């Protein structure tokens, strides 16, 4: 992807929703996928990180192989909820180009959402020269995510394993064809999340 901005939200989305990914143990993932909503085992009192990048989720979960991350969920959420999250976010780390000083950054951390930019990944999970966004939801944001924004939840673990098997067999074109169609997301990212 020549010319990809260093920080750009790329995601699978339609007119009403954007897909984000999370990885969980079967205890949380099974009931969530069955109900299409988070329920059993999901903890609202802790920060939960959502990721629009499928390959970054594969990196984080080790292709759904890390303990406690054996199931990858594709969660369709409302686009207005996603916009609310970004509008109510703070960067997870201090950046002199954004914050007047460290004190201002620390005050911004009262926001219910954290934004973090990490290197995007290729099919081999190697870092790319541009970044993928991770969004950490806490407090009010978690409740909105679970109760208002979530439109559906699908367990995509089998697809993750199929893609990994294609990569292992050297069929990179076949693996790439199975990836979710992610494209630049048409949303102006707030200044707190450059």
C-alpha positions in Angstrom: 0.0 0.0 0.0 2.2 2.8 -1.2 1.2 6.2 0.0 -0.8 4.9 3.0 -0.8 7.6 5.7 1.1 6.8 8.9 -2.2 7.0 10.9 -5.4 6.2 9.0 -8.4 4.2 10.2 -8.9 1.3 7.8 -11.9 -1.0 8.4 -14.6 -3.2 7.0 -17.8 -1.2 7.1 -21.1 -0.5 5.4 -23.6 2.4 5.5 -24.7 1.6 9.1 -21.9 -0.3 10.8 -18.2 -0.8 11.2 -16.7 -4.2 12.1 -14.2 -4.4 15.0 -12.4 -7.4 16.4 -11.8 -8.9 19.8 -10.4 -12.2 21.0 -11.7 -14.1 24.0 -11.8 -17.5 25.7 -14.7 -19.9 24.7 -16.5 -19.0 28.0 -17.0 -15.4 26.8 -17.0 -15.9 23.0 -19.5 -18.8 22.8 -22.4 -17.1 24.5 -21.6 -13.7 22.8 -21.7 -15.3 19.3 -24.8 -17.3 20.1 -26.7 -14.3 21.5 -25.2 -11.7 19.2 -24.5 -9.6 22.3 -22.0 -9.8 25.1 -23.3 -11.6 28.2 -21.8 -14.4 30.3 -18.3 -13.7 31.5 -17.9 -10.3 29.8 -16.6 -7.8 32.4 -17.9 -4.3 32.0 -15.7 -2.9 34.8 -12.5 -3.2 32.9 -11.1 -1.6 29.7 -12.0 -3.5 26.6 -10.0 -3.0 23.4 -11.6 -3.0 20.0 -9.6 -3.2 16.8 -10.8 -2.5 13.2 -7.8 -4.2 11.7 -8.2 -7.9 11.2 -4.5 -8.6 10.8 -3.6 -6.6 13.9 -6.1 -8.8 15.7 -4.3 -11.8 14.3 -1.0 -10.5 15.6 -2.5 -9.8 19.0 -4.2 -13.2 19.3 -1.5 -15.3 17.6 -4.1 -16.3 15.0 -6.5 -17.2 17.8 -4.0 -19.5 19.5 -3.0 -17.5 22.6 -4.5 -18.6 25.9 -7.7 -16.6 26.6 -7.8 -15.5 23.0 -8.8 -18.8 21.3 -11.9 -17.3 19.6 -11.9 -14.2 17.5 -15.1 -12.3 17.3 -16.2 -9.9 14.5 -18.4 -7.3 16.2 -20.6 -5.1 14.1 -21.2 -1.8 15.8 -23.1 1.3 14.9 -21.0 4.0 13.1 -22.4 6.7 15.3 -21.2 4.8 18.3 -17.7 4.5 16.8 -17.7 8.2 16.1 -18.8 8.9 19.7 -15.9 6.7 21.0 -13.3 8.7 18.9 -14.9 12.1 19.9 -14.6 11.1 23.6 -11.0 9.7 23.5 -7.6 10.5 24.7 -4.3 9.2 23.4 -2.8 6.4 25.6 0.6 8.1 25.6 1.9 11.6 25.7 2.7 13.2 22.3 4.3 16.7 22.3 2.8 17.5 18.9 -0.7 17.1 20.3 -0.5 18.0 24.0 0.6 21.3 25.4 2.4 19.5 28.2 2.3 16.2 30.2 -0.2 17.7 32.7 -2.7 18.4 29.9 -2.2 14.8 28.6 -2.8 13.4 32.1 -6.0 15.5 32.4 -7.2 14.1 29.1 -7.0 10.6 30.4 -10.3 11.2 32.3 -12.0 10.5 28.9 -13.8 7.1 28.8 -11.9 6.0 25.7 -8.2 5.5 24.9 -6.7 5.5 21.4 -3.4 3.8 20.6 -1.7 3.5 17.2 0.4 0.4 16.7 2.2 -0.9 13.5 -0.2 -2.5 11.1 0.7 -6.1 10.1 1.2 -8.0 6.9 0.1 -11.6 6.2 3.2 -12.9 8.1 2.3 -10.5 11.0 5.4 -8.4 10.3 5.1 -4.7 11.1 4.3 -2.3 8.3 5.4 1.3 8.0 2.0 2.6 8.9 -0.2 2.2 11.9 -3.5 0.6 12.9 -5.8 2.0 15.6 -6.8 0.3 18.8 -9.6 1.8 20.8 -9.9 1.1 24.6 -13.4 1.5 26.0 -14.0 2.0 29.8 -16.8 3.2 32.0 -19.7 4.8 30.0 -18.1 3.7 26.7 -18.2 0.0 27.7 -21.9 0.3 28.6 -22.7 2.1 25.3 -20.7 -0.5 23.4 -22.5 -3.5 24.9 -26.0 -2.0 25.2 -26.4 0.4 22.4 -23.7 0.1 19.7 -23.5 -3.7 19.1 -25.5 -4.8 16.1 -24.2 -8.4 15.9 -21.4 -10.7 16.9 -19.9 -13.5 14.7 -17.2 -16.0 15.7 -14.7 -15.9 12.8 -12.2 -18.2 14.4 -12.6 -20.9 11.6 -11.8 -18.3 9.0 -8.7 -17.1 10.9 -7.4 -20.7 10.9 -8.2 -21.2 7.2 -6.3 -18.0 6.3 -3.3 -19.1 8.5 -3.3 -22.5 6.9 -3.2 -20.9 3.4 -0.3 -18.7 4.5 1.5 -21.8 5.9 1.0 -23.6 2.5 2.5 -20.6 0.7 -0.8 -19.5 -0.9 -0.5 -15.8 -0.1 -2.9 -14.8 -2.8 -5.5 -17.2 -1.5 -5.0 -16.0 2.0 -5.3 -12.3 1.0 -8.5 -13.1 -0.9 -10.1 -14.4 2.3 -9.3 -11.2 4.4 -12.1 -8.9 5.2 -12.2 -6.0 2.7 -10.8 -3.1 4.8 -10.6 0.4 3.3 -10.0 3.9 4.6 -12.8 4.8 7.0 -14.5 8.1 6.1 -14.3 9.8 9.4 -12.2 12.7 10.5 -10.0 11.5 13.3 -10.2 14.0 16.3 -7.0 15.9 17.1 -6.6 13.8 20.3 -6.1 10.7 18.0 -3.9 11.9 15.1 
